[in-house]
Amino acid sequence: MIIEIDQKSGFCFGVRNAIGKAEETLDSGGMLYSLGHIVHNESEVERLRQIGLITIGHDEFLKLKDCTVLIRAHGEPPAMYEYARQNNITLIDATCPVVLKLQQRVKKAAETMRQENGQVVIFGHQGHAEVTGLVGQTSNEAIIIDHPEDYKKLDLSRPVEIFSQTTKSVDDFRKLTENIRTHSPASRVEAHDTICRQVSNRVPHLHEFATRFDLVVFVGGKQSSNAQVLFDVCKNQNRQSYFVSSPDELNSEWFTGIETVGICGATSTPQWLMEKVAERIKQF
């Protein structure tokens, strides 16, 4: 059986940078909290826990003082920075540069829309860490839309400025924009395609990758929206595509009569985990 790991899969820059900063701090012997899971991959979170990274939620964060906390690549709303300032919390800010720039643009748009009685729209998943950080730039006034058909949530008589969570589908963002423009009599509908190309460019690559093998194993975290989007790409191209989060989820029966296997993953999938999956498949 021929097994190939996709060399373009694995951590994006933002995730790699956040994990690097966490490892550097832990290597120096310091205690470090991560505000939320540093990456949407259970296996990598567990690896970092074993070397000392303590993952906390926002409720726990708001009880801390005099400590060091990592802001992960997804970013955080301004209120978290203010709490840290008031409580002598040292922040290691690993917000992805792409997300940081987006936060700044959303904040500026919110100021403009207030003056124009307009609306800031975030195309993203309700409750996703990045989206929470973006909405926080607008004093929680932005409207979150998760699907292109949800444009009906808006007051279409008012100006609209649209941004996207960096890991959403490019096609769905275009559909949402078209829907708003088609149904809105407002004089101003401004759309900003803020989807990260490190993510979106993996879609055409996986289109090609998935067709080259008898079977595809996609390795990703169950909580990763990016993993689900990219797995769907593989599944649409190759019906023999399977999603696993660890080698233990592999089924030997999948590989009966299979000659070629492709292994790929999300921007939150560590290389070491794809390698472990490959090693387990070799044992079947």
Summary of the structure (lengths in Angstrom):
residues: 284
radius of gyration: 20.7
end to end distance: 9.8
largest distance: 64.6
contacts: 964
relative contact order: 0.16
helix: 46%
strand: 18%
